[in-house]
Amino acid sequence: MKISYLNRRRWWIIRVIYRYAGRRLNVAAAFFILFILLLGVFADFIASEKPIMVKMNNKIMMFPNYINYRELADIDNQNVLKYLTHKGDFVILPPVPYGPNQAKIANEINWLSPPDSNHILGTDASGRDVLSRIIHGCRSAVYVGIGSIIICTIFGVFWGAFAAYFGGFWDKISNLGIETLSAFPTLFLILGIQGLLGVSSLFQLVLVIGLTTWVDVARITRAEVLRTVNEEYIDAARALGLTNFRILFVHVLPAILAPVMVSSTFRIANAILLESTLSFLGYGAPPPVASWGQLIADAFTSQSSYWLVLFPGLMLFMTVLAINISGEGLGDSVDNN
């Protein structure tokens, strides 16, 4: 019986993937999301002021971004070639040879330089490469978006599931908590909490967003659990003498994961927008962490520098659009199965 259940779940997942991949727009959105994920994960190897690997003085030094080599302490990509004096020395540079916080490049600071051959997307008011900061901003967006949605989903699922399954007093208390939190606009609530705590780290931002945006997940979970507990197989599980916790975790929660996951997909885009909005207002990513919202905020001090708002804004727009398209496609694929 367990094997047949696993087979049904496996075929259900295959059908969902097949339906999702049947639309080119879904596939394009999925590839763009994968592109953003890869940029965020490998940002230090794509845009950095240090080489990926260098052989100098017959010594091979790999990943100096993570390992502190005394020989490379004051060397960046712009002058590393000067130190390759021995035969057989070589260097592997990142595609974007500038760090997100590197202001001085080749002993010069290029303030508000427009896009050119050296800086494809220009520089900001501190002389930092905009493309490098956008790439590292992907890391902030991915970290906050995925991290906060994991916390939000786990907390919301357990809150809604326990409220619906056990009912009674617990359900009343849970609904009171949901209604109380829903009374506060999410952005202003997070702004208030960040103002009280102070801007300290991305991890704090993940916790604050995750623990203030779980209400809708709890509502969806509660509604789905109330529908599922009336199914015949749940009655059969009770008749067999299974405990409530076993029924809830083994039979009920797996049955409601599909709509919850679809809802959570949309909330990743919402979390990324929240992070960018908070960084724009000065309550998000702490300096000097790169953030798309901070890049857009910098444009207000240099209103003639169009590239400071155009490229980060376009990246934010495309990312949110791709996630929403992917979430809608996933929802349609689940509903048609």
C-alpha positions in Angstrom: 0.0 0.0 0.0 2.9 2.4 0.8 4.5 1.6 -2.5 1.4 2.4 -4.4 1.0 5.7 -2.5 4.6 6.7 -3.3 4.0 5.8 -6.9 0.9 7.9 -7.1 2.8 10.9 -5.6 5.7 10.3 -8.0 3.4 10.3 -11.0 1.6 13.4 -9.7 4.8 15.3 -9.5 5.8 14.2 -13.0 2.4 15.4 -14.3 2.8 18.7 -12.6 6.3 19.2 -14.1 5.0 18.2 -17.5 2.1 20.6 -17.4 4.4 23.4 -16.1 7.0 22.8 -18.8 4.2 22.8 -21.5 4.2 26.6 -21.5 7.3 28.4 -22.8 6.7 31.4 -20.6 6.9 29.1 -17.5 10.2 27.7 -18.7 11.6 31.1 -19.4 10.6 32.3 -16.0 12.1 29.2 -14.4 15.4 29.7 -16.2 15.6 33.4 -15.2 14.9 32.4 -11.5 17.7 29.8 -11.8 20.0 32.5 -13.3 19.3 34.8 -10.3 19.9 31.9 -7.9 23.3 31.1 -9.5 24.3 34.8 -9.5 23.5 35.0 -5.8 25.3 31.7 -4.8 28.4 32.3 -6.9 28.6 36.1 -6.6 32.1 36.0 -5.1 33.3 34.1 -8.2 31.5 36.3 -10.7 32.2 39.8 -9.4 35.2 40.3 -7.1 38.3 42.5 -6.7 40.3 39.4 -6.0 41.2 36.8 -8.6 39.7 33.3 -8.5 43.0 31.7 -8.6 46.6 32.9 -9.1 50.0 31.3 -9.3 52.6 33.8 -8.0 56.2 33.2 -6.9 55.7 29.4 -7.6 52.8 29.4 -5.1 49.2 28.6 -6.2 46.6 30.6 -4.2 42.9 29.6 -4.7 39.8 31.5 -3.7 41.5 34.5 -1.9 38.0 35.8 -1.2 37.7 33.1 1.4 41.4 32.5 2.3 43.6 35.3 3.4 46.9 35.2 1.7 49.6 37.6 2.9 50.9 37.9 -0.6 47.5 39.2 -1.9 46.6 41.5 1.0 47.1 44.7 -1.0 46.6 43.4 -4.5 43.5 43.6 -6.6 42.6 42.5 -10.1 43.7 45.7 -11.7 47.4 45.4 -10.6 47.8 41.6 -10.0 49.6 41.3 -13.4 52.4 43.4 -12.2 53.3 40.8 -9.6 53.4 37.9 -12.0 57.2 38.0 -12.6 58.2 34.3 -12.6 57.9 31.9 -15.5 54.8 29.9 -15.3 52.9 32.4 -13.2 49.2 32.9 -14.2 45.9 34.3 -12.9 42.3 33.5 -13.4 40.1 36.6 -13.1 36.4 36.7 -12.4 34.1 37.9 -15.3 33.5 41.2 -13.5 36.9 42.2 -12.0 35.5 44.6 -9.4 34.2 44.0 -5.9 30.9 45.3 -4.7 32.6 47.7 -2.2 35.7 48.5 -4.2 35.8 52.3 -4.7 39.4 52.7 -5.7 40.2 51.1 -9.1 43.7 51.3 -10.5 44.5 53.9 -7.8 41.6 56.1 -9.1 38.1 56.7 -8.0 35.6 57.1 -10.8 32.6 58.8 -9.2 29.3 58.5 -11.1 30.9 57.2 -14.3 28.3 56.4 -17.0 28.3 53.0 -18.6 31.4 52.4 -20.7 33.8 49.6 -21.7 35.4 49.5 -18.2 32.2 49.6 -16.2 29.3 48.2 -18.3 26.6 49.5 -16.0 28.6 52.5 -14.7 29.6 53.4 -11.2 27.8 54.9 -8.2 28.5 58.1 -6.1 31.3 56.2 -4.2 33.0 54.9 -7.4 31.8 51.3 -6.9 30.9 49.2 -10.0 27.1 49.0 -10.4 27.1 45.7 -12.2 29.2 44.1 -9.3 26.7 45.5 -6.7 23.7 44.3 -8.7 25.2 40.8 -8.8 25.9 40.8 -5.1 22.4 42.3 -4.6 21.1 39.0 -6.0 22.6 37.3 -3.0 20.7 39.6 -0.6 17.5 39.1 -2.5 17.8 35.3 -2.7 18.9 35.1 1.0 16.0 37.2 2.3 13.4 35.9 -0.2 14.1 32.2 0.4 15.1 32.4 4.1 12.1 34.4 5.2 9.6 32.3 3.2 10.9 29.1 4.8 10.3 30.6 8.2 6.9 32.1 7.1 5.8 28.8 5.6 6.8 26.6 8.5 5.3 28.9 11.1 2.1 29.5 9.1 1.6 25.8 8.3 1.9 24.6 11.8 -0.2 27.5 13.2 -3.0 26.9 10.7 -2.8 23.1 10.8 -3.0 22.8 14.6 -5.8 25.4 14.8 -8.0 23.5 12.2 -7.2 20.0 13.3 -7.7 20.3 17.1 -10.2 23.1 17.0 -12.0 24.4 20.1 -10.0 26.8 22.3 -6.8 26.5 20.3 -8.7 27.5 17.1 -10.2 30.5 18.8 -6.8 31.7 20.2 -5.2 31.1 16.8 -7.8 33.1 14.9 -7.4 35.9 17.5 -3.6 36.0 16.8 -4.2 35.9 13.0 -6.8 38.7 13.2 -4.6 40.8 15.5 -1.6 40.6 13.2 -3.7 41.2 10.1 -4.8 44.5 11.6 -1.3 46.0 11.0 -0.1 46.8 7.5 2.9 44.5 6.9 5.3 47.1 5.7 4.7 49.5 8.6 4.8 46.7 11.1 8.2 45.6 9.8 9.4 49.2 9.7 8.4 49.6 13.3 10.2 46.4 14.4 13.3 47.3 12.4 13.3 50.8 13.9 13.1 49.3 17.5 15.8 46.7 16.9 18.0 48.7 14.6 19.5 47.6 11.3 22.1 44.9 12.2 22.1 42.0 9.7 20.4 40.3 6.9 19.6 37.4 9.2 17.6 39.7 11.5 15.7 41.0 8.4 14.9 37.4 7.4 13.5 36.7 10.9 11.4 39.9 11.0 9.9 39.3 7.5 9.3 35.6 8.1 7.6 36.1 11.5 5.3 38.9 10.3 4.1 37.5 6.9 2.8 34.1 7.9 -0.8 35.1 8.4 -2.0 34.3 4.9 -0.2 30.9 4.9 -1.9 30.1 8.2 -5.3 31.0 6.7 -4.8 28.8 3.6 -3.5 25.9 5.7 -6.4 26.1 8.1 -8.9 26.1 5.2 -7.2 23.1 3.5 -7.0 21.1 6.8 -10.7 21.7 7.5 -11.5 20.3 4.1 -9.1 17.4 4.3 -10.1 16.1 7.8 -13.5 15.2 6.5 -12.1 12.9 3.8 -12.9 9.2 4.2 -9.2 8.1 4.4 -8.8 10.3 7.5 -11.8 8.6 9.1 -10.3 5.3 8.2 -7.0 6.3 9.9 -8.9 7.3 13.1 -10.7 3.9 13.0 -7.4 2.1 12.9 -6.4 3.9 16.1 -3.7 6.1 14.7 -2.7 9.1 17.0 -3.7 12.6 16.1 -0.2 13.7 15.5 0.5 10.7 13.2 -2.7 11.5 11.2 -1.8 15.2 11.0 1.8 14.8 10.0 1.6 11.7 7.8 -1.8 12.0 6.2 -3.1 15.6 6.4 -0.1 17.8 5.9 1.2 16.0 2.8 -2.2 16.4 1.2 -2.3 20.1 1.6 1.3 20.9 0.6 0.5 21.7 -3.0 -1.7 24.8 -2.5 0.6 26.0 0.3 3.7 25.7 -1.9 2.0 27.6 -4.7 1.1 30.4 -2.2 4.6 30.5 -0.9 6.0 30.9 -4.4 4.2 34.2 -4.7 5.4 35.2 -1.3 9.0 34.9 -2.3 8.5 37.8 -4.7 6.7 39.7 -1.9 9.7 39.1 0.4 12.1 40.4 -2.2 10.0 43.5 -2.7 9.9 44.1 1.0 13.7 43.7 1.3 14.3 46.2 -1.5 11.7 48.6 -0.1 13.3 48.5 3.4 16.8 48.9 2.0 15.5 51.9 -0.1 14.2 53.4 3.2 17.4 52.6 5.1 15.9 49.8 7.2 16.9 46.8 5.2 20.4 45.4 4.3 23.0 47.0 6.6 25.8 48.9 4.8 28.0 48.0 3.0 25.9 44.9 2.0 24.8 45.3 -1.6 21.0 45.6 -2.2 18.9 46.6 -5.2 16.8 48.9 -3.0 19.9 50.7 -1.8 21.2 51.2 -5.3 17.9 52.7 -6.3 18.0 55.0 -3.2 21.5 56.2 -4.2 20.0 57.5 -7.5 18.1 60.1 -5.5 21.3 61.8 -4.5 22.5 61.8 -8.2 19.4 62.4 -10.2 21.2 62.8 -13.5 22.7 59.3 -13.2 20.0 57.2 -14.8 21.9 54.0 -14.6 21.7 53.9 -10.8 17.9 53.5 -11.0 17.4 51.9 -14.4 19.4 48.7 -14.1 18.7 47.7 -10.4 15.0 48.6 -11.0 14.9 46.5 -14.1 16.6 43.5 -12.3 14.0 43.8 -9.4 11.1 44.0 -11.9 12.3 41.1 -13.9 12.9 38.9 -10.8 9.5 39.6 -9.3 7.8 39.1 -12.7 9.5 35.8 -13.2 8.6 34.5 -9.8 4.9 35.6 -10.2 4.8 33.9 -13.7 6.3 30.8 -12.2 3.9 30.8 -9.3 0.9 31.2 -11.6 2.1 28.4 -13.9 2.7 26.1 -10.9 -0.8 26.9 -9.6 -2.4 26.1 -13.0 -0.3 22.8 -13.2 -1.4 21.7 -9.7 -5.1 22.6 -10.3 -5.2 20.6 -13.5 -4.0 17.4 -11.9 
